[in-house]
């Protein structure tokens, strides 16, 4: 299972979102800081979930990081989050 699928599975299980897009943007950062050569270092997440809606922006980001867990967060360099 690739990293995008792992991210998607964790967020789906944690929040049952109405909409969830996970995009691997690693190719856009090839040769830059954080590029480990794996092709799985930079991701963008767009999520819409009722459980996140009443939370502040910071609380949503913390909840997403908690749902992903330290093993996923520790393996990627960057995670852009749109949880509006």
C-alpha positions in Angstrom: 0.0 0.0 0.0 1.5 3.4 -0.9 1.6 6.3 1.4 -1.3 8.2 -0.2 -3.5 5.1 0.4 -2.3 4.8 4.0 -3.2 8.5 4.6 -6.6 8.1 3.0 -7.4 5.0 5.0 -6.5 6.6 8.3 -8.4 9.8 7.7 -11.4 7.8 6.3 -11.5 5.7 9.5 -11.1 8.6 11.9 -13.5 11.1 10.4 -15.8 9.4 7.9 -15.5 12.5 5.7 -18.0 13.7 3.1 -15.1 14.5 0.8 -11.5 13.4 1.0 -8.7 14.0 -1.6 -5.1 12.9 -1.0 -2.6 14.0 -3.6 1.0 13.0 -3.8 2.9 16.2 -4.7 6.4 14.7 -4.2 7.2 15.1 -7.9 6.9 18.9 -7.5 9.7 18.9 -4.9 12.2 16.5 -6.5 15.7 17.7 -5.6 14.5 20.1 -3.0 14.7 20.0 0.8 12.9 17.0 2.2 13.0 14.9 -1.0 14.2 11.6 0.2 14.0 10.0 -3.3 11.1 7.8 -2.3 8.6 9.7 -4.3 6.4 9.8 -1.1 7.6 12.8 0.8 5.1 15.6 0.1 1.3 15.3 0.2 -1.8 17.6 0.1 -5.0 16.7 1.8 -8.4 18.2 1.3 -11.0 17.0 3.8 -14.6 17.9 4.6 -16.0 16.1 7.7 -18.7 17.0 10.2 -16.4 16.0 13.0 -13.9 18.7 12.0 -16.3 21.5 11.1 -16.8 23.0 14.6 -13.1 23.0 15.4 -10.6 25.8 14.9 -8.1 25.6 12.1 -5.4 24.6 14.5 -7.5 22.0 16.2 -8.4 20.4 12.8 -4.7 20.2 11.9 -3.9 18.6 15.2 -6.8 16.1 14.9 -5.6 15.1 11.4 -2.0 14.7 12.6 -3.2 12.6 15.5 -5.4 10.4 13.2 -2.4 9.8 10.9 -0.2 8.9 13.9 3.5 9.4 14.4 4.5 6.5 12.1 3.0 8.3 9.1 3.8 11.9 10.1 7.4 10.8 10.8 7.8 9.3 7.3 6.7 12.3 5.3 8.3 15.7 4.9 5.3 17.9 4.2 1.6 17.7 4.5 -0.6 20.6 3.2 -4.0 20.5 4.8 -7.2 22.1 3.5 -9.8 21.2 6.2 -12.1 24.1 5.7 
